[in-house]
Amino acid sequence: MKKRAAEARQTKAARQATLVLEDGSEFSGWSFGRARSQAGEVVFTTGMTGYPQSLTDPSFRGQILVSTWPLAGNYGVPVKPGTGEPYLDEQGIPLHFESPSVQVSGFVVSEACGEPSHFSSGATLSAWLEKNNVPGVYGVDTRSLAKRLREHGVMPGKILVEGSRDITIDSGLIAHPVADVSPSEVRRYTPGGQSGEKGGREGRAPRVVLVDCGAKANIIRCLLARGTEVIRVPWDHDLRGIEHDGIFLSNGPGDPKSCGKTIAMVRKAFHAEKPIFGICLGNQIMALAAGGDTYKLPYGHRGQNQPCAETNGRRCYITSQNHGYAVRAETLPRGWEPWFVNANDGTIEGIRSKKGPFSAVQFHPEGCPGPRDTEFLIDLFITQVKEGINKS
């Protein structure tokens, strides 16, 4: 009864809102978060938990995210009460988010809980979205919406809120989303230490360059937890002059072919024969640098339950994913091979070189809130880095 009363109060106070897709279909509901109209590419995710992490994931930059799980906001948002600011660790890394702010253009759910119940909650989902200027729509038949996106593919759309000005569907498109989310300067993180813009090598900690095309914060956490020094650089940074033992290519939004400077950087790095590991967009960039090709998937892979099998047939893992592009297996050049495949549709989920310490996966071994069944792949990368140090 308490829940129904809260929903009734929320609906009575809310404005009507409509999600309009490019094909003309409309899905009506109620506004929450910021009461404003906004456009973006409409995609869906299948995760049943972890909406704070999904909404702050830079890979969703410029997209209107549809949650297929029927309830969102039930455990609130882990922010500082009163201010809505994220909690940060001693190095300035968000503790509970994948970036400091909300990255999506809009959020569409079936139900939005207005009275969360969790010890870590410092704000409601609606209040947090409003602070970040992001509109939401609840009361939508998200099952029907997800089916339409699966049948017709992801497409541009717009959220129209009652009383707000109308906008065009293409007004939310971002020309270069990677450049939009990548940092503008170099930053260093040391295990258990303080971050900064500059600094020399400390001790014998392996030093890894993180090419940040929109990196999730948990990538940095995972590397630091393994005693690795991290040098985070912009997507188009020249690595000459940066002493390092390995390269980590991050996730990120948009078409990998728009990252020509990153592709050229990786192609040049192959000659140094230092370990390189990529995830998500990093997998696609590595394939392009090797001479392969990529293509856009009809509706992408987004969620926490994607099955990925090793090509040797030994094991299948449940993985966290968020991407709209994939590698064309038949375009991989000689000396490269598929490493993982998606057990649902057979798309390539990982590649590796037969000649050098270069590998990448399409899924997220560092997936937060999970699953993290494949986090051992980061351990394998760090092992390669340490072996390279011992040889030098």
N, C-alpha and C positions, 0 to 999 in steps of 0.2 A: 504494500500500500504506500509506503514511504517513497519507493522508487517511482511509482506511477504518479504520485502527487508532484514530485520534483519534475518529471517529464511534462506534466500538464502545465506547470508554471513556466517552464522553459519555452514550450511551444507557444503559449499565450503571449509571451513577451517578445518572441522572435519574429523577424521579418520573413516573408516568403523568399525562397531562393530557388533558382533553376540551373541545372547543368545542361548546357546546349552543346551537342556534338556537331562536328563538321558535316555529318550526313543528314543533319536536320532533326535527329531524335532529341527529345527533351526528357529530363528526369527531375521532377519537382520535389522540393523538401523545404527545410527551414534553415535560416542563416544562424551560424554561430561563429565565434572568432571575430575577425574584423568584418563589419558589414560593408563590403565593397565588392565591385565586380572585378574579375581577373580572368585572364586567358592563359592557356598553356596546353602542352600535350597531355592527353588524358591516358593514364596507365593504371594498372591495378597491382596490388600486392596481396599475397595469401597468408602473411604472418598473423598468428593469433595473439601475439604480444609484441612488445617492443616499439610501440608507436613513437615514443620520444626519440629513439635512435633512427627510425626510418625518416621521420620528419626533418631531422637535422643532417641526414646523409647528403653530401654534396652531389652524389650521383643522381639525385632527384631534382636537381636545379632546373627551374623553369617548367616543372611538370605538375599537373593536378593529380594527386594521388587518391586512388579509390581503394579503400580497405574492404576486402571480402569478409573479414571477420566482423560479425554483426555489432559488436560493442566496442567503443573506444572511449577512453577517458576515465575508466572505472578505478584506476589507481593514480589518477592525477598526473602531475608533472614534477619531477624532483628538482625544483629550483629554490632559490632563497625566498622565503615568505616575505611578502610585501614589495619586493623589488622585481621578482621574476628573473633575476640574473642566475646564470648557471654556476654550479660549484666547479671550481678549478683546483687542480693539484698544484704542488710547489713549482711546477714548470709551466703552468698556465694551460695545461691540457684539460678540456672538459671531462669531468668524472663520469657523467651519465649520458652525455650526448656524443654524436660523431662530429659535430662542429659547434661553435658557440651559439649559432642562431638557427632558426627554421629555414630550410632551403626550398621547400616545395612552394608552388604558386597557389595551391589550394588543397583542401582535404575534404573528401566525400565519404560519409559513413552512413550506416543504417541507423545506429543509435549513438548519441553522444551523452555520456554520463555527466550530469551537472553537479553531482555531490559525490566526489571520489572518496575512497576509504583506503588509505595506506599511510604508514608512518613517514614515508619519505616525501609525500606530496606537499608542495609549497604553493601550488596554484592549480586551478582547474584547466583542463585542456582548452576550453574556450578562452579563458583569460590569457593563457600563454600565447595562443594564436593571435589574439587581438593585439597583444604587446608587440608581436613580430609582424603586424600588419598583413596577416594572412587570412583569407576568408575560408570558411568551412560551410558545408551543407550536410545536414542530417535529416533523417526521415526518408532517405532514398532507398529504393529497391536495388541494393548493390549487387544482389545475385543476378538480376536481370541485366544490369549494367555491365557486369563482368562477362556475362555470356555474349553480349553484343560486341564487346571489345575482342573477345576470343574469335568471334565469327568474322568480324570485319577488320580486325587489327587496331592497334593504337591509332589515335587520330587527334588532331587539334580540337580544342573545345573551349568553352568559357563558362564561368560562374556569373550569373546575373542575379543581383540582390535587389529586392524591391526597394525603390527609392533611390537607387544608385544609377549613375549614367550608363548607357549602353556602350559596349566596346566591340571591336572586331575580333574575330577568332584568332587572326594572325598577330594581334598586338602583343601577345605574350611570348612570341618566339625570340630566343636569344641566339644571336649570330654565332658566338663562340663561347659556349658555356664553360669549357675548361679554363679559358683565360679569365672568365668571370669569377671562378671559385678558387683558382690557384693563388698562393701567396705571392706578394710582390717582392719579397726579399728572402735572403737565406737566414735560416735559424738553426741553432745547434741545441741538441738535447743530450745530456749525459746521464748514465744510469745513477739514480740517487742524487743527482746534482742539480744545478741551476741551468736554465736555458739562456741563450744569448745569441747575438748576431755573429760573433766571431769567437775564436778560441783555438788553441792548439790541441794536439793529441794528448790525452791523459792516460797514463798507464798503458796496459796492453789490451784495452777494450777494442773489439772489432769496430771499425768505423764503416757505416753504411750510409750511402746517399739515398735519401727518399725523394724520388721525383714526384712532386705533389701535383697531380692533375685534378685534385679534388679528394684528397686522402681522408679516409675515416680516421678519427682520433684513435681508434683501437689498434690501428696498425702501429702507431708510435708506441702505445702502451705495450704491445706484444714484443716489439723490438727491444725496448728498454728493460722489460722483465727478463730478457735473456742476456743482460749485461752488454748490450750493444749501444755504441754511441751513434746518434742519428743526426745527419746533416740534411735538413729538409730544404729543398730548392724548388723554385718555380718551374712550371712545365717546360719552359723554353730556355732554361739556364744553361750556360756553357760550363761543362764540368772541368775544363782545363784549369789547373791550378788548385783543385780541390783534392787533397789526399784522401783516398778512400780504399776500402778493401772489397766492396761489393755495392751493387745498385739494386734498389727496390722500386719497381714501377707501380704506382698506386692505381686505384680505381678513379673514376671520374665520369662526368656526364657527356652525352652527345656522341657524335660520329668520330671514330678514331682517326679517320683520314683528315680531319681538320687540324690534327696535331703534327703537322709536317716537321716542325723543329724538333719535337720529341723523338719522332721516328728517326730523323737524321742523327740525333744524339746517340740513340741506342745502336744504330748501325755502326757508328764509329766506335762505340764501346765494345762491340763484339771483338775487335782486333786486340783489345787489352787482355782478353781472356780472364777477366775477373768475374766472379759469379754475379749473375743477374737473375732476379726473380720478379715476376709480375703477377698482379691479380686484376681481374675484371677488365677495365680499359687497358691495363698494363699487358694483359694477355693479347689483346688485339694489336696494340702498338708493337709488341715483340714480333708478332706474326708478320705485320707489314714491314718491319725493319728487316726481317729475314727474307722478304721477297714474296710473301703470301698475300692473300686478299681477304677482305671482310665484307659482310652484307648486313642489312637491317632485318631483324626478325619481325614476323607479323605482329606479335604482341609482347615479345621479350620474356625474360625469366626474372620474376621478382617475388621474393618470399623466402621462407625459412624451411622449405620442404622439398627441394629439388634433388632427385637422386642422380648421383654421378658415379659411373663405373670406371675403374681402371681398364685400360685397353688390354692388359694382360689377363683380364677376367678374374682376378683374384678377389677383389672386394668392390662393394658398392657403398657409397657414403651419402648421407643426407646432408645437404649443404644449404647455406644462405646465399642468395643471389640478388643482384639488381643490375640488369643490363638489357640493352635493346639491340645490340649488335653481336655478331658471331664470326668466327673464322671459317673460311671455306677450306675444308679438309683437303680437297684435290689440288689446291694451289700451294700447299706447303712444299718448299723446295727440297732437293736431295739433302740429306743430312739432318732433316727435321722429321718429327713424328708426332701423331696425336698421343696424348697422355691419358686424358679422361674424356668420356663421352656422356652426354645426358641420356639417362635410361628411358626417358619419356619420348624424346623426339630424335635422338641420335646426333644432335649437334655437338660440335667439338667443345669440350669444357677444359681443355688444357693441352699445351704443347711442350715439347722439349727438344733440345739439340742432341744429336748423337755424338757430336764432336767436342762440344764445350760445355761449361757449367751454366747453361742458360735454360731456364724453364719458366713456365707461367701457367696459371689456372684462371678459368673464367669465374669461378665461385669465390666465396670469401672465407678463407681459413680462419681469419680473425673475427668472423661474424659475431656481432653483438646486437641482441642478447643471445644469439646462438642459432643453430647448433655450432659447436666448435670441434666437431669430430676430426676435422682435417687440419687442425692447428699444428700437427706434427710436421706439416710441409714447411712451416716457418723454421722449425728446428733443423730440418734438412738443409735449408738455405744457409742458416748460421753455421752449420757444420762445414759446408762447402767454403764459406768465408774463412773460417778458422784454418781449414786445411790449406787454403791459398796463402794465408799469412805464414804458416809454418814452412811452406816451400820457398818463400821469398827470402 
